[in-house]
Amino acid sequence: MAVLDAPVVTTSVGTEVGPTLDSPVPQTLGLLDQLGLWGNLGVSLLGFSGALFVLYPGVSSAPLSLFAGLTSIVVGTVLGALVLAAVAVPSARTGVPAMMLLRGLFGGLGGSWAPTVLNVLQCIGWGTFEIITIAGATHAVAHWWPRWVAVVAAGVITTVLTIRPLGAIRVLRRYVTVLMIVAVGYLLVQLLRQPLPAFTHGTWSGFWLATDTVVGAAVSFVPLAGDYTRHARSPRSAFTGAFVGYSVTQVLCYVMGFLALVTVAGGDAGKIYGAFIAVPVGWLAFSVLALRELDQSFANVYSTAVSTQNLFPRLDRRWLALVIGIVTTVTALLTNLGSYQNFLVLLGSVFIPLGAVLIVDYFLLSGASWSYRENAPARWSRVVPWVLGFVAYQLVNPGYISWWASAWTHVDSAIGFTPPTWLSASLFSFAVAAVLTPVSAGIAALVARRATTPA
């Protein structure tokens, strides 16, 4: 725990984030601020409908039992939140945002370029999805509310929040968190009053596939975490806020979605909003959750701007956020992303092994000597375990894009590998990347020594 106890170098006592990466970094968010932020991010309307992939993990026509489903939600959330919290610590210690942190891991701007571009793509995609989701949720409550008006309103509010991000986080902690807790608690009690299926009725087949879905939801915030924990007052508050805040509310979110599916919605994710609205005064509690979803779109748009600054450090984040907010809003108005969500899930699997490499290298190998300069020497030895960890994930669970899944099925067949049903793609990918990181680093060091040793 020595790393968690290490003092944070406070570079500014200001109340708001500066315009560029060269600006002093205010580190003023306390434990309650971090708990409020991550507690709100743990609840998502997409998580409610995402519970369908826990109920029906895709390997069997039979649904998971209530026991198996709830267990996969808890296990998947704890595993994913541990990775999220561990990745949150380095930025809290250094004041460096998430993608700039990868300069230290992979070496300079060139080493962090690929993960930064991938993160920008996924953040824009998820930001667009969130705005669409907010519009759909508000329309479910108020049918007279035109979709395009809801999209524009969500986009405008999202963009405004990104201009003063630390102020937005404080508002979340002081006001929105309380309303969210009341709404979630009320809806959960109402769902528990519905007739529940037998606790063990169903199957455990596909348990780890369901767990991977839940892990992926938590790990999707790994490439965003440092953008917020860099402003934490201490590494301990960053770790605790991310782990406790996120894990508690994501468990509640998925449990609510799971219960709604098995009690009211009849296993149809398209009816899940109606399941919440159908309970007494449910429309009011659900309206709170729909408006609270703005924190999700805010996080994605703001992190897109900060990630873009890693590539162009002297651009003003406020103008970037304005442009990105307009792009996501217009995209939400003009497109129906549909199966693009499967592509975003695929992108999310990129960051599970990346988190493993970062954690092992920062805490166990060379984190104290990382250089965040744009021209820092490349560290390709850290790229190798990341790529191999991603390959390991795809061999076990290639996702839901038909051509991509088919290609990896052929790879499995060619190498004679049949993924066992008990194997988790997330755990396997993380373990492969974590184990290979010191091996690859050792080989690189040995090669370097031989190259500098006189013949």
Secondary structure, DSSP 8 states (H G I E B T S, - for coil): -HHHHS-----B--SS--SSTTS--B--B-HHHHHHHHHHHT--HHHHHHTHHHHS-SS-SS-B-HHHHHHHHHHHHHHHHHHHHHHHHHHHHH---HHHHHHHHHTHHHHHHHHHHHHHHHHHHHHHHHHHHHHHHHHHH-TTS-HHHHHHHHHHHHHHHHHSHHHHHHHIIIIIHHHHHHHHHHHHHHHHTS----TT-SB-TTHHHHHHHHHHHHHTTHHHHHHHHTTBS-HHHHHHIIIIIHHHHHHHHHHHHHHHHHHTSTT-GGGHHHHHHHSTTHHHHHHHHHHHTHHHHHHHHHHHHHHHHHHSTTS-HHHHHHHHHHHHHHHHHH---TTHHHHHHHHHHHHHHHHHHHHHIIIIIIGGG----TT----HHHHHHHHHHHHHHHHH---S-HHHHHHHHHHHHHHT----TT--HHHHHHHHHHHHHHHHHHHHHHHHHHHHS--
